[in-house]
Amino acid sequence: MKLERDSISPNQFMFSIICFMHAIVLRSGFIISITRQDSWIMSITGFIFSLLPLGVYVALMKNYPNKNLIEINQAVFGKIVGNLISLFYLFFFLSLAALNTHDLGHFVLSYMLPETPVAIIVLFFLGACFYSLKKGVKNIMHLSTLIAFVTLIAMIINSVLIAKDTHFEFIFPLLQLEPEKYVQGTVSIGAVVMGEVLVFTMLTPMLKNGKKVGKSLFFGMLISTFSSVVVMIRNILTLGPLVTVVTLPTFESIRNVSLADIFTRLESIYAILLVILFVVRVSILIYVSVLAMTQIFSKESPIVPELAYENSPREKKKHQNQPPFLLLTTALTFFYSLIVFESPIENSHWGATVAPFFSLTFELLLPAITLVAAIFRKIVSKKKEVNA
Amino acid sequence: MKKLACSYRIKRFYQTGTKNRYMKLFLLSFSLVLCLSSCWSQRDISSLSIVIGTALDATDNPEELSLTAQVVKPTEIGSNSGGESSSGGGQAYVNITQSANSMLPSVRAMTHSQSRKLYFAHNEILIFSDELAKTNILDPMDPFTRDYETRMDVQMMISRGKAAEILDQNNELEKLPALYISGMIKNQKYNSETVIVTLRDFLIATLSESAAPIAPIIEIFEEDDGNKLLRLDGTAVFQDGKMIGELDQKETKGLLFVLNQSSAGVNTLETPAGQVVLETLSTKTKLVPVLAEDGNIRMKVQIKENVILQSNETREDMTTLENIKMLEELLAETTRASIDAAVKKAHLLSADIFKFGEAIYIKYPKIWKEMKDQWDVKFSEVGVDVEIDTHVHASGGLTKPILPGGYS
């Protein structure tokens, strides 16, 4: 599979980040069960926390412009050690793809098709991801602008329609829980939700204007934070203390929309949007896994400038249609997603306890080590130059 | 010639890979047919019993409860009213009753005797008998909240006597008693003498650290001529998942004032000159906890009430400034009396139906943390100061009453 350089504009990149984040932001139940009516504040502090890993990524990309994470690893640590470290990332991306597929499968299972085996749901879902990736990840990135707008508009419409059933006093009193809960909430949102922006550091060579990567990442995360604050406040104002006991607060909150007996049962719109957002999210995750796999195991870099194919469209088509590991990775995601958790209960327990540490290892620890090594390497090479 | 063209087309079809495309299209359409018909989790409407009302009763066996589901008979809906349709059925509904040790087992047990599976997504009302409510209301409520088929916006109420009998009370206006009751509940906002409580409201109050959940009471009322009618009368008060007492209509009116849910209603005032009726246009209530110097907390209830003169049954002109002032004072007195009655009953029951605890938690979180463990006791000690600001807005289409002989 060839990845075309310079094919995505910074805005498209930003909107695909928003779509990617939205998929998880809409399902923020496990944070709300920890920090209750203050969870919307955790979205903001979580965003601030995630600026730390973001800073590391931007610093790495500044040192190695137009290179993605795997290439940076190879450049910093050399081919063998770099690839060994990259294997950890590959594991992380694949795990995320499987976890998200599992989440989606169980969402459809419990709310829409209770009697259908989860494997069938996941199979069709991954079929859609596979098809869209086969047509090129570029198209998903282009389409994400539209999807992000539709999602944001749906969020606003839902919030307006539910406005008459909200109770403002549910949000008070502010910050009355134990401080360690706020730390847990901040780290959870920062690591599990926001930190996953790491995935996009794999796609940076696709950007038309490589200098704007940091800006796109930052604003993508900022807009996602804003919408997650709106969604969380809406959920808290409509459900009050119920918000901490229901499985999917957003779903339950939208279920309550009832305007003049005409606008009712809007949760189906939410469900459809969620499925579309998850297609974008999992497609990006699978693509990133495929890319990492190709880069680790192939001799040549699969990333080529778009111009390379200008004179031979047939060659271009051939390469786009024959991604070497795409089918393999999709199949791997399929089986991995089926065995990753026994039940959604196990999943949510993991989400609240282990997930932040699991994510932080890949999102902060490994990139930080790479950055330190990169800086060290630079200093050493400079000294060598001076000595020479 | 025609044959030639045809064979050419077939040849082209095979040559240019169109066949491949058609194959793809065919496979795609076929898989869409398979997916979109959702055969796997299909539920045909002909195999479902659509439930529009549910009643839960206690049984002689304390371990069991009895569930009555009102199911629509679609064939009777379109027929003539009055139950004497040509299709011979009569009633447009069937009430199915089943006893079991819990809610879900009784729903499943119905499949032993029914041809269709109960479908709760369109359930409008949920009635608990007072007998059941006095022992335990939360356990049977759990499946109604947990299951995705049921919705939390169903109207909740408590029945005096058997809940199943309420669902069997025919009326002349509606074919389905459950829809009649749900319409009745929606009408209550015009009198502000009955609380309107959905399952969601009840659960939110149950989950609160301080508030006592409430629900309206429904009963069968017999008129002098023996005619039986349904009537909403009073409010049931809960504590720890059990019904612990009732408020009458006047106390409920006071409660709605404090809860800022009194939207409309009529107030009949006895003036020295005769009877005057005022209609409430809007009411706004503010609860302000005040920390007194002795460290105790008092609740200040500030009410703003806007009314219009709706009926003047006296011979006096009630639109003079003095009379308007007199009416405003009389109205404030009536409102105060209903609030006092509600506060007295709530203190008697030691149940925070007014959500005072939540107001204190918001304004004085530290003090609340100290007092929340003994809130049952402390609530009865909280003094209530009521400030009422009434305002007669207009006198309707008349300025003076209609006097025989006129004003010459």
Chai-1 contact restraints between the chains, C-beta under 6 A:
chainA,res_idxA,chainB,res_idxB,connection_type,confidence,min_distance_angstrom,max_distance_angstrom,comment,restraint_id
A,Y111,B,Y148,contact,1.0,0.0,6.0,A-B,restraint_1
A,L113,B,S41,contact,1.0,0.0,6.0,A-B,restraint_2
A,E115,B,W40,contact,1.0,0.0,6.0,A-B,restraint_3
A,E115,B,S41,contact,1.0,0.0,6.0,A-B,restraint_4
A,T116,B,W40,contact,1.0,0.0,6.0,A-B,restraint_5
A,T116,B,S41,contact,1.0,0.0,6.0,A-B,restraint_6
A,F172,B,I362,contact,1.0,0.0,6.0,A-B,restraint_7
A,P173,B,I362,contact,1.0,0.0,6.0,A-B,restraint_8
A,P173,B,P365,contact,1.0,0.0,6.0,A-B,restraint_9
A,Q176,B,P365,contact,1.0,0.0,6.0,A-B,restraint_10
A,G240,B,I204,contact,1.0,0.0,6.0,A-B,restraint_11
A,P241,B,I204,contact,1.0,0.0,6.0,A-B,restraint_12
A,P241,B,L207,contact,1.0,0.0,6.0,A-B,restraint_13
A,P241,B,S208,contact,1.0,0.0,6.0,A-B,restraint_14
A,L242,B,L203,contact,1.0,0.0,6.0,A-B,restraint_15
A,L242,B,I204,contact,1.0,0.0,6.0,A-B,restraint_16
